[in-house]
Amino acid sequence: MKKFLTKNRALKKYKLKPEKLDSLIKKGTVTAYVLESCKDEPKTIVYDDDLAAYSADQSIKPEHFYSLRGNFLTLNAASRKYDVHLSAVSRWVRQGLLPYQAEKNKKLVDEADLAYLVNLSQAKKIRQGRKFTVPNVNT
């Protein structure tokens, strides 16, 4: 079920300025609806998951996981260590979201890249198995 917040509640929860939230709504980054009410003036509500995804893209950066750089894990070990389904880790590799190195018959992933993706998917409230996008950190 989709969870919506009033505009004022969203501003407080995500510590945004009104102009920034209006900009996100205008760009279509955040889904918003206007509720017509008999008693009060119309209220704007916003989709909480859109704001969670935006907030995650702003706060979770690959450099936060650089201390893990160079620790290579097999897909199976990565799945167990981060409690992520093996098919999700494999899908990230296939989609090119998670770079790997081939060694004999195994694919090895860098723990820093994996930790970034796991944290980003959890912050964006994405259920395992669902496709998601990773922000371009070079822009």
DSSP file (Angstrom, degrees, kcal/mol; ACC not computed):
  #  RESIDUE AA STRUCTURE BP1 BP2  ACC     N-H-->O    O-->H-N    N-H-->O    O-->H-N    TCO  KAPPA ALPHA  PHI   PSI    X-CA   Y-CA   Z-CA
    1    1 A M              0   0    0      0, 0.0     2,-0.2     0, 0.0     0, 0.0   0.000 360.0 360.0 360.0 136.3    0.0    0.0    0.0
    2    2 A K        -     0   0    0     46,-0.0     2,-0.5     1,-0.0    45,-0.0  -0.513 360.0-146.2 -75.9 139.9    1.3    3.4   -0.9
    3    3 A K        -     0   0    0     -2,-0.2    45,-2.6     2,-0.0    46,-0.4  -0.926  15.1-169.0-110.4 127.4    2.0    5.8    1.9
    4    4 A F  E     -A   47   0A   0     -2,-0.5     2,-0.3    43,-0.2    43,-0.2  -0.860   4.1-159.1-115.0 150.2    1.4    9.5    1.4
    5    5 A L  E     -A   46   0A   0     41,-2.7    41,-3.0    -2,-0.3     2,-0.1  -0.915  26.6-108.1-122.0 150.7    2.4   12.4    3.6
    6    6 A T  E  >  -A   45   0A   0     -2,-0.3     4,-2.5    39,-0.2    39,-0.2  -0.404  38.5-109.4 -68.2 159.2    1.0   15.9    3.8
    7    7 A K  H  > S+     0   0    0     37,-1.8     4,-2.3     1,-0.2     5,-0.2   0.912 118.6  50.0 -58.9 -44.4    3.4   18.5    2.4
    8    8 A N  H  > S+     0   0    0      1,-0.2     4,-1.7     2,-0.2    -1,-0.2   0.901 111.3  48.4 -62.7 -41.2    4.1   19.9    5.8
    9    9 A R  H  > S+     0   0    0      1,-0.2     4,-2.8     2,-0.2    -1,-0.2   0.890 110.8  51.4 -67.2 -38.1    4.8   16.5    7.3
   10   10 A A  H  X S+     0   0    0     -4,-2.5     4,-2.5     1,-0.2     6,-0.2   0.897 106.6  54.4 -64.2 -40.8    7.1   15.6    4.4
   11   11 A L  H  <>S+     0   0    0     -4,-2.3     5,-1.4    -5,-0.2     4,-0.5   0.903 113.9  41.5 -59.9 -41.5    9.1   18.9    4.8
   12   12 A K  H  <5S+     0   0    0     -4,-1.7     3,-0.5     3,-0.2    -2,-0.2   0.931 115.0  49.3 -72.0 -46.4    9.7   18.0    8.5
   13   13 A K  H  <5S+     0   0    0     -4,-2.8    -2,-0.2     1,-0.2    -3,-0.2   0.893 123.3  30.6 -63.1 -41.7   10.5   14.4    8.0
   14   14 A Y  T  <5S-     0   0    0     -4,-2.5    -1,-0.2    -5,-0.2    -2,-0.2   0.344 102.5-126.5-102.9   5.9   13.0   14.9    5.1
   15   15 A K  T   5 +     0   0    0     -4,-0.5     2,-0.3    -3,-0.5    -3,-0.2   0.915  54.6 154.6  50.2  52.9   14.3   18.3    6.3
   16   16 A L      < -     0   0    0     -5,-1.4    -1,-0.2    -6,-0.2    -2,-0.1  -0.746  46.4-117.3-107.1 155.8   13.6   19.9    2.9
   17   17 A K    >>  -     0   0    0     -2,-0.3     4,-2.1     1,-0.1     3,-0.5  -0.686  29.5-117.5 -85.4 147.1   12.9   23.5    2.1
   18   18 A P  H 3> S+     0   0    0      0, 0.0     4,-2.5     0, 0.0     5,-0.2   0.864 115.1  54.2 -53.6 -38.7    9.5   24.2    0.6
   19   19 A E  H 3> S+     0   0    0      1,-0.2     4,-2.0     2,-0.2     5,-0.1   0.887 107.9  50.0 -64.3 -38.1   11.1   25.5   -2.6
   20   20 A K  H <> S+     0   0    0     -3,-0.5     4,-2.3     2,-0.2    -1,-0.2   0.918 111.3  47.8 -67.1 -44.1   13.0   22.2   -3.0
   21   21 A L  H  X S+     0   0    0     -4,-2.1     4,-2.3     1,-0.2    -2,-0.2   0.918 111.3  50.8 -63.4 -43.0   10.0   20.1   -2.5
   22   22 A D  H  X S+     0   0    0     -4,-2.5     4,-2.6    -5,-0.2    -1,-0.2   0.894 110.2  50.8 -59.8 -39.9    8.0   22.2   -5.0
   23   23 A S  H  X S+     0   0    0     -4,-2.0     4,-2.4     2,-0.2     6,-0.2   0.905 109.3  49.8 -64.4 -42.8   10.8   21.7   -7.5
   24   24 A L  H  X>S+     0   0    0     -4,-2.3     5,-1.7     2,-0.2     6,-1.5   0.874 112.9  47.4 -64.5 -37.7   10.9   17.9   -7.0
   25   25 A I  H ><5S+     0   0    0     -4,-2.3     3,-0.6     4,-0.2    -2,-0.2   0.927 112.0  49.4 -67.9 -44.9    7.1   17.8   -7.5
   26   26 A K  H 3<5S+     0   0    0     -4,-2.6    -2,-0.2     1,-0.2    -1,-0.2   0.885 111.3  49.0 -62.8 -39.8    7.3   20.0  -10.6
   27   27 A K  H 3<5S-     0   0    0     -4,-2.4    -1,-0.2    -5,-0.2    -2,-0.2   0.673 114.2-117.8 -73.0 -17.0   10.1   17.8  -12.1
   28   28 A G  T <<5S+     0   0    0     -4,-0.8    -3,-0.2    -3,-0.6    -2,-0.1   0.543  81.9 122.0  89.1   7.9    8.1   14.7  -11.4
   29   29 A T  S   <S+     0   0    0     -5,-1.7     2,-0.5    -6,-0.2    -4,-0.2   0.850  77.5  39.6 -67.9 -34.4   10.7   13.3   -9.1
   30   30 A V  S    S-     0   0    0     -6,-1.5     2,-0.3    -9,-0.1    -2,-0.2  -0.971  86.2-130.6-120.7 128.4    8.1   13.1   -6.3
   31   31 A T        +     0   0    0     -2,-0.5    16,-2.5    16,-0.2     2,-0.3  -0.607  34.3 175.8 -76.8 132.2    4.5   12.1   -7.0
   32   32 A A  E     -B   46   0A   0     -2,-0.3     2,-0.3    14,-0.2    14,-0.2  -0.981  15.1-168.1-139.5 150.8    2.0   14.5   -5.5
   33   33 A Y  E     -B   45   0A   0     12,-2.4    12,-2.9    -2,-0.3     2,-0.6  -0.967  19.4-132.2-134.5 151.1   -1.8   14.9   -5.5
   34   34 A V  E     -B   44   0A   0     -2,-0.3     2,-0.6    10,-0.2    10,-0.2  -0.925  19.4-151.7-105.3 124.4   -4.0   17.8   -4.4
   35   35 A L  E     -B   43   0A   0      8,-3.8     8,-2.1    -2,-0.6     2,-0.5  -0.847   6.8-144.7 -97.6 122.2   -6.9   16.7   -2.2
   36   36 A E        -     0   0    0     -2,-0.6     2,-0.4     6,-0.2     5,-0.1  -0.736  23.2-171.1 -84.2 130.2  -10.0   18.9   -2.4
   37   37 A S        -     0   0    0     -2,-0.5    -2,-0.0     3,-0.4     0, 0.0  -0.935  28.1-143.1-126.2 145.8  -11.6   19.2    0.9
   38   38 A C  S    S+     0   0    0     -2,-0.4    -1,-0.1     1,-0.1    -2,-0.0   0.902 100.3  38.4 -71.6 -41.3  -15.0   20.6    2.0
   39   39 A K  S    S+     0   0    0      2,-0.1     2,-0.1     0, 0.0    -1,-0.1   0.935 120.5  27.2 -79.0 -48.8  -13.7   22.1    5.3
   40   40 A D  S    S-     0   0    0      1,-0.2    -3,-0.4     3,-0.0     3,-0.1  -0.421  92.2 -81.9-108.6 179.6  -10.3   23.3    4.5
   41   41 A E  S    S-     0   0    0      1,-0.2    -1,-0.2    -2,-0.1    -2,-0.1  -0.400  71.8 -68.5 -73.6 163.0   -8.4   24.6    1.5
   42   42 A P        -     0   0    0      0, 0.0     2,-0.4     0, 0.0    -6,-0.2  -0.210  52.6-145.7 -56.3 142.3   -7.0   22.0   -0.8
   43   43 A K  E     - B   0  35A   0     -8,-2.1    -8,-3.8    -3,-0.1     2,-0.5  -0.896   2.7-138.9-112.8 141.3   -4.1   19.9    0.7
   44   44 A T  E     - B   0  34A   0     -2,-0.4   -37,-1.8   -10,-0.2     2,-0.4  -0.851  19.2-169.6 -96.9 130.9   -1.1   18.6   -1.2
   45   45 A I  E     -AB   6  33A   0    -12,-2.9   -12,-2.4    -2,-0.5     2,-0.3  -0.923   4.6-155.8-118.3 148.7    0.0   15.1   -0.4
   46   46 A V  E     -AB   5  32A   0    -41,-3.0   -41,-2.7    -2,-0.4     2,-0.5  -0.911  25.7-104.4-126.4 151.2    3.3   13.5   -1.6
   47   47 A Y  E  >  -A    4   0A   0    -16,-2.5     4,-1.4    -2,-0.3     3,-0.5  -0.621  24.8-151.1 -77.5 118.7    4.3    9.9   -2.0
   48   48 A D  H  > S+     0   0    0    -45,-2.6     4,-2.4    -2,-0.5     5,-0.2   0.855  91.9  56.9 -61.1 -40.0    6.7    8.9    0.8
   49   49 A D  H  > S+     0   0    0    -46,-0.4     4,-2.3     1,-0.2    -1,-0.2   0.854 104.0  54.0 -64.4 -34.1    8.6    6.3   -1.2
   50   50 A D  H  > S+     0   0    0     -3,-0.5     4,-2.2     2,-0.2    -1,-0.2   0.916 111.1  45.5 -64.0 -42.0    9.6    8.9   -3.8
   51   51 A L  H  X S+     0   0    0     -4,-1.4     4,-2.8     2,-0.2    -2,-0.2   0.877 111.0  52.9 -68.7 -37.1   11.0   11.2   -1.0
   52   52 A A  H  X S+     0   0    0     -4,-2.4     4,-2.4     2,-0.2    -2,-0.2   0.910 110.4  48.3 -62.9 -41.8   12.8    8.2    0.6
   53   53 A A  H  X S+     0   0    0     -4,-2.3     4,-2.3    71,-0.2    -2,-0.2   0.919 112.8  47.5 -65.0 -43.9   14.4    7.4   -2.8
   54   54 A Y  H  X S+     0   0    0     -4,-2.2     4,-1.6     1,-0.2    -2,-0.2   0.934 113.0  48.8 -61.9 -45.7   15.4   11.1   -3.3
   55   55 A S  H  X S+     0   0    0     -4,-2.8     4,-2.1     1,-0.2     5,-0.2   0.893 110.6  50.9 -62.0 -40.8   16.8   11.3    0.2
   56   56 A A  H  X S+     0   0    0     -4,-2.4     4,-2.8     1,-0.2    -1,-0.2   0.915 108.1  52.1 -63.6 -43.1   18.8    8.0   -0.2
   57   57 A D  H  < S+     0   0    0     -4,-2.3    -1,-0.2     1,-0.2    -2,-0.2   0.837 114.2  44.6 -61.9 -31.9   20.3    9.3   -3.5
   58   58 A Q  H  < S+     0   0    0     -4,-1.6    -1,-0.2    -5,-0.2    -2,-0.2   0.824 123.3  32.1 -81.0 -32.0   21.4   12.5   -1.7
   59   59 A S  H  < S+     0   0    0     -4,-2.1     2,-0.7    -5,-0.2    -2,-0.2   0.753 103.5  70.8-102.8 -26.3   22.8   10.9    1.5
   60   60 A I     <  +     0   0    0     -4,-2.8    -1,-0.1    -5,-0.2     3,-0.0  -0.839  61.8 173.6-100.0 115.5   24.2    7.5    0.5
   61   61 A K    >   -     0   0    0     -2,-0.7     3,-1.7     1,-0.1     4,-0.3  -0.886  41.6-121.7-121.2 148.8   27.4    7.8   -1.5
   62   62 A P  G >  S+     0   0    0      0, 0.0     3,-2.0     0, 0.0    -1,-0.1   0.842 108.8  66.5 -57.0 -33.7   29.8    5.1   -2.8
   63   63 A E  G >  S+     0   0    0      1,-0.3     3,-1.2     2,-0.2     4,-0.2   0.703  84.8  72.0 -65.0 -17.3   32.7    6.8   -0.9
   64   64 A H  G <  S+     0   0    0     -3,-1.7    -1,-0.3     1,-0.2     3,-0.2   0.694 101.9  44.8 -66.9 -16.9   31.0    6.0    2.4
   65   65 A F  G X  S+     0   0    0     -3,-2.0     3,-1.9    -4,-0.3     4,-0.3   0.201  75.5 111.1-113.5  13.9   32.0    2.3    1.7
   66   66 A Y  G X   +     0   0    0     -3,-1.2     3,-1.4     1,-0.3    -1,-0.1   0.753  66.6  70.7 -63.1 -24.1   35.6    2.8    0.5
   67   67 A S  G 3  S+     0   0    0      1,-0.3    -1,-0.3    -3,-0.2    -2,-0.1   0.737  98.5  51.1 -64.7 -19.3   37.0    1.2    3.7
   68   68 A L  G X  S+     0   0    0     -3,-1.9     3,-2.0    43,-0.1    44,-0.4   0.510  81.9 126.8 -92.4  -6.4   35.6   -2.1    2.3
   69   69 A R  T <   +     0   0    0     -3,-1.4     3,-0.1    -4,-0.3    -3,-0.0  -0.252  69.8  26.1 -57.3 132.9   37.3   -1.6   -1.1
   70   70 A G  T 3  S+     0   0    0      1,-0.2     2,-0.9     0, 0.0    -1,-0.3   0.266  85.4 118.7  96.9 -10.8   39.5   -4.6   -2.1
   71   71 A N    <   -     0   0    0     -3,-2.0    40,-3.0     2,-0.0     2,-0.4  -0.799  51.0-161.3 -87.6 108.3   37.5   -7.2   -0.1
   72   72 A F  E     -C  110   0B   0     -2,-0.9     2,-0.3    38,-0.2    38,-0.2  -0.755  10.2-175.6 -99.0 138.5   36.3   -9.6   -2.7
   73   73 A L  E     -C  109   0B   0     36,-2.5    36,-2.9    -2,-0.4     2,-0.1  -0.947  27.3-116.9-127.9 147.0   33.4  -12.0   -2.1
   74   74 A T  E  >  -C  108   0B   0     -2,-0.3     4,-2.7    34,-0.2     5,-0.2  -0.386  39.3-106.9 -70.3 163.7   31.8  -14.7   -4.2
   75   75 A L  H  > S+     0   0    0     32,-0.8     4,-2.3     1,-0.2     5,-0.1   0.902 121.9  50.2 -60.8 -39.6   28.2  -14.0   -5.1
   76   76 A N  H  > S+     0   0    0      2,-0.2     4,-2.1     1,-0.2    -1,-0.2   0.927 112.3  45.5 -64.9 -45.2   27.1  -16.7   -2.6
   77   77 A A  H  > S+     0   0    0      2,-0.2     4,-2.8     1,-0.2    -2,-0.2   0.883 112.7  51.9 -65.6 -38.1   29.2  -15.3    0.2
   78   78 A A  H  X S+     0   0    0     -4,-2.7     4,-2.1     2,-0.2     6,-0.2   0.910 108.6  51.4 -63.4 -42.3   28.0  -11.7   -0.6
   79   79 A S  H  <>S+     0   0    0     -4,-2.3     5,-1.9    -5,-0.2     4,-0.5   0.925 114.4  42.4 -60.1 -46.4   24.4  -12.9   -0.5
   80   80 A R  H ><5S+     0   0    0     -4,-2.1     3,-0.8     3,-0.2    -2,-0.2   0.929 113.4  51.1 -67.6 -45.6   24.9  -14.5    2.9
   81   81 A K  H 3<5S+     0   0    0     -4,-2.8    -2,-0.2     1,-0.2    -1,-0.2   0.879 120.7  33.1 -63.2 -38.7   27.0  -11.7    4.5
   82   82 A Y  T 3<5S-     0   0    0     -4,-2.1    -1,-0.2    -5,-0.2    -2,-0.2   0.314 105.2-122.4-102.9   8.5   24.5   -9.0    3.5
   83   83 A D  T < 5 +     0   0    0     -3,-0.8     2,-0.4    -4,-0.5    -3,-0.2   0.905  64.7 139.5  51.8  47.8   21.3  -11.1    3.8
   84   84 A V      < -     0   0    0     -5,-1.9    -1,-0.2    -6,-0.2    -2,-0.1  -0.963  61.8-100.0-120.4 138.1   20.3  -10.4    0.3
   85   85 A H    >>  -     0   0    0     -2,-0.4     4,-1.7     1,-0.1     3,-0.9  -0.283  27.1-126.2 -59.4 139.4   18.9  -13.1   -1.9
   86   86 A L  H 3> S+     0   0    0      1,-0.3     4,-2.6     2,-0.2     5,-0.2   0.850 110.0  57.9 -55.7 -37.5   21.4  -14.6   -4.3
   87   87 A S  H 3> S+     0   0    0      1,-0.2     4,-2.1     2,-0.2    -1,-0.3   0.838 104.1  52.5 -65.5 -31.1   19.2  -13.9   -7.3
   88   88 A A  H <> S+     0   0    0     -3,-0.9     4,-2.3     2,-0.2    -1,-0.2   0.924 110.4  46.7 -69.2 -43.8   19.2  -10.2   -6.4
   89   89 A V  H  X S+     0   0    0     -4,-1.7     4,-1.8     2,-0.2    -2,-0.2   0.926 113.8  48.8 -63.0 -44.2   23.0  -10.1   -6.3
   90   90 A S  H  X S+     0   0    0     -4,-2.6     4,-2.6     1,-0.2    -1,-0.2   0.893 109.9  52.0 -61.5 -40.6   23.2  -12.0   -9.6
   91   91 A R  H  X S+     0   0    0     -4,-2.1     4,-2.7     2,-0.2     6,-0.2   0.901 106.6  52.9 -64.1 -41.4   20.7   -9.7  -11.2
   92   92 A W  H  <>S+     0   0    0     -4,-2.3     5,-1.8     2,-0.2     6,-1.8   0.882 110.5  48.5 -61.6 -37.4   22.7   -6.6  -10.1
   93   93 A V  H ><5S+     0   0    0     -4,-1.8     3,-1.1     4,-0.2    -2,-0.2   0.947 112.7  47.2 -66.1 -48.1   25.8   -8.2  -11.8
   94   94 A R  H 3<5S+     0   0    0     -4,-2.6    -2,-0.2     1,-0.3    -1,-0.2   0.869 111.1  51.7 -60.9 -38.1   23.8   -9.0  -15.0
   95   95 A Q  T 3<5S-     0   0    0     -4,-2.7    -1,-0.3    -5,-0.2    -2,-0.2   0.562 114.4-117.2 -77.4  -7.8   22.3   -5.4  -15.1
   96   96 A G  T < 5S+     0   0    0     -3,-1.1    -3,-0.2    -4,-0.5    -2,-0.1   0.569  86.0 115.0  82.7   8.3   25.8   -3.9  -14.7
   97   97 A L  S   <S+     0   0    0     -5,-1.8    -4,-0.2    -6,-0.2    -5,-0.1   0.790  76.7  44.9 -77.0 -28.4   25.1   -2.3  -11.4
   98   98 A L  S    S-     0   0    0     -6,-1.8    -1,-0.2    -9,-0.1    -2,-0.2  -0.916  83.4-145.5-122.2 103.3   27.6   -4.5   -9.6
   99   99 A P        -     0   0    0      0, 0.0    11,-0.6     0, 0.0     2,-0.3  -0.304  22.0-170.1 -66.0 151.8   31.0   -4.9  -11.3
  100  100 A Y  E     -D  109   0B   0      9,-0.2     2,-0.4    -7,-0.1     9,-0.2  -0.931  21.2-137.2-139.7 163.9   32.7   -8.3  -10.9
  101  101 A Q  E     -D  108   0B   0      7,-2.7     7,-3.1    -2,-0.3     2,-0.5  -0.980  23.1-132.7-119.5 135.6   36.0  -10.0  -11.6
  102  102 A A  E     +D  107   0B   0     -2,-0.4     2,-0.4     5,-0.2     5,-0.2  -0.762  26.0 175.9 -89.8 129.7   36.0  -13.5  -13.0
  103  103 A E  E >   -D  106   0B   0      3,-2.9     3,-2.3    -2,-0.5     2,-0.3  -0.936  62.9 -53.0-135.7 111.5   38.3  -16.0  -11.2
  104  104 A K  T 3  S-     0   0    0     -2,-0.4     0, 0.0     1,-0.3     0, 0.0  -0.445 122.6 -21.0  56.0-119.2   38.3  -19.6  -12.5
  105  105 A N  T 3  S+     0   0    0     -2,-0.3     2,-0.3    -3,-0.1    -1,-0.3   0.169 123.5  87.3-102.4  17.4   34.6  -20.5  -12.4
  106  106 A K  E <   - D   0 103B   0     -3,-2.3    -3,-2.9   -32,-0.0     2,-0.5  -0.866  65.3-139.8-121.7 151.1   33.5  -17.8   -9.9
  107  107 A K  E     - D   0 102B   0     -2,-0.3   -32,-0.8    -5,-0.2     2,-0.4  -0.927  21.1-160.1-104.2 131.2   32.5  -14.2  -10.1
  108  108 A L  E     -CD  74 101B   0     -7,-3.1    -7,-2.7    -2,-0.5     2,-0.4  -0.926   3.1-162.6-113.8 135.9   33.9  -12.0   -7.3
  109  109 A V  E     -CD  73 100B   0    -36,-2.9   -36,-2.5    -2,-0.4     2,-0.4  -0.893  26.3-110.9-116.5 148.5   32.4   -8.7   -6.3
  110  110 A D  E  >  -C   72   0B   0    -11,-0.6     4,-2.0    -2,-0.4     3,-0.4  -0.618  21.5-138.4 -76.1 130.7   34.0   -5.9   -4.4
  111  111 A E  H  > S+     0   0    0    -40,-3.0     4,-3.0   -43,-0.4     5,-0.2   0.819 101.0  60.3 -61.4 -31.8   32.4   -5.6   -1.0
  112  112 A A  H  > S+     0   0    0    -44,-0.4     4,-1.8     2,-0.2    -1,-0.2   0.920 107.5  44.5 -62.8 -43.8   32.4   -1.8   -1.2
  113  113 A D  H  > S+     0   0    0     -3,-0.4     4,-2.1     2,-0.2    -2,-0.2   0.906 115.2  48.5 -66.5 -41.8   30.2   -1.9   -4.3
  114  114 A L  H  X S+     0   0    0     -4,-2.0     4,-2.8     2,-0.2     5,-0.2   0.932 109.8  50.7 -64.6 -46.6   27.9   -4.5   -2.8
  115  115 A A  H  X S+     0   0    0     -4,-3.0     4,-2.5     1,-0.2     5,-0.2   0.890 109.8  52.1 -60.3 -39.9   27.5   -2.6    0.5
  116  116 A Y  H  X S+     0   0    0     -4,-1.8     4,-2.5    -5,-0.2    -1,-0.2   0.945 112.1  44.7 -60.4 -49.6   26.6    0.6   -1.4
  117  117 A L  H  X S+     0   0    0     -4,-2.1     4,-2.7     2,-0.2     5,-0.2   0.904 113.5  49.9 -64.0 -42.0   23.9   -1.2   -3.4
  118  118 A V  H  X S+     0   0    0     -4,-2.8     4,-2.2     2,-0.2    -1,-0.2   0.945 113.9  44.9 -62.5 -48.0   22.5   -3.0   -0.4
  119  119 A N  H  X S+     0   0    0     -4,-2.5     4,-2.4    -5,-0.2    -2,-0.2   0.895 114.1  49.8 -64.1 -40.0   22.3    0.2    1.6
  120  120 A L  H  X S+     0   0    0     -4,-2.5     4,-2.0    -5,-0.2    -1,-0.2   0.920 111.4  47.9 -65.1 -44.2   20.8    2.2   -1.3
  121  121 A S  H  <>S+     0   0    0     -4,-2.7     5,-2.7     1,-0.2    -2,-0.2   0.878 113.5  47.9 -66.8 -36.3   18.1   -0.4   -2.0
  122  122 A Q  H ><5S+     0   0    0     -4,-2.2     3,-1.2    -5,-0.2    -2,-0.2   0.913 111.8  49.0 -69.5 -41.7   17.2   -0.6    1.7
  123  123 A A  H 3<5S+     0   0    0     -4,-2.4    -2,-0.2     1,-0.3    -1,-0.2   0.843 110.0  51.7 -66.3 -32.3   17.0    3.2    2.1
  124  124 A K  T 3<5S-     0   0    0     -4,-2.0    -1,-0.3    -5,-0.2   -71,-0.2   0.458 111.7-124.9 -82.4   0.2   14.8    3.4   -1.1
  125  125 A K  T < 5 +     0   0    0     -3,-1.2     2,-0.6     1,-0.2    -3,-0.2   0.871  51.1 164.0  59.2  40.4   12.5    0.7    0.5
  126  126 A I      < -     0   0    0     -5,-2.7    -1,-0.2    -6,-0.1     3,-0.1  -0.797  36.2-128.5 -93.7 123.7   12.9   -1.5   -2.6
  127  127 A R    >   -     0   0    0     -2,-0.6     3,-2.1     1,-0.1    -1,-0.0  -0.395  38.3 -90.7 -67.3 146.1   11.8   -5.1   -2.1
  128  128 A Q  T 3  S+     0   0    0      1,-0.3    -1,-0.1    -2,-0.1     3,-0.1  -0.292 114.6  31.9 -58.3 139.0   14.4   -7.6   -3.1
  129  129 A G  T 3  S+     0   0    0      1,-0.4     2,-0.3   -44,-0.1    -1,-0.3   0.212  91.8 116.3  97.2 -15.4   13.9   -8.7   -6.7
  130  130 A R    <   -     0   0    0     -3,-2.1    -1,-0.4     1,-0.1     2,-0.2  -0.652  68.6-116.5 -87.4 144.3   12.7   -5.3   -7.8
  131  131 A K        +     0   0    0     -2,-0.3     2,-0.3    -3,-0.1    -4,-0.1  -0.548  39.0 174.0 -78.1 141.7   14.7   -3.3  -10.3
  132  132 A F        -     0   0    0     -2,-0.2     2,-0.3    -6,-0.1   -11,-0.1  -0.955  25.3-119.9-143.3 165.3   16.1    0.0   -9.2
  133  133 A T        -     0   0    0     -2,-0.3   -36,-0.0   -36,-0.0     0, 0.0  -0.779  14.5-140.0-108.4 151.5   18.3    2.7  -10.5
  134  134 A V        -     0   0    0     -2,-0.3   -17,-0.0     1,-0.0   -77,-0.0  -0.916  29.3-113.6-107.5 131.7   21.6    3.9   -9.1
  135  135 A P        -     0   0    0      0, 0.0     2,-0.8     0, 0.0     3,-0.0  -0.308  29.7-109.6 -63.9 148.0   22.2    7.7   -9.2
  136  136 A N    >   -     0   0    0      1,-0.2     3,-1.1     2,-0.0     0, 0.0  -0.704  30.0-166.2 -78.3 110.6   25.0    8.9  -11.5
  137  137 A V  T 3  S+     0   0    0     -2,-0.8    -1,-0.2     1,-0.2   -76,-0.0   0.556  77.8  70.2 -79.4  -7.2   27.6   10.0   -8.9
  138  138 A N  T 3         0   0    0      1,-0.2    -1,-0.2    -3,-0.0    -2,-0.0   0.546 360.0 360.0 -86.2  -6.8   29.7   11.8  -11.6
  139  139 A T    <         0   0    0     -3,-1.1    -1,-0.2     0, 0.0    -2,-0.1   0.448 360.0 360.0 -97.7 360.0   27.1   14.6  -12.1
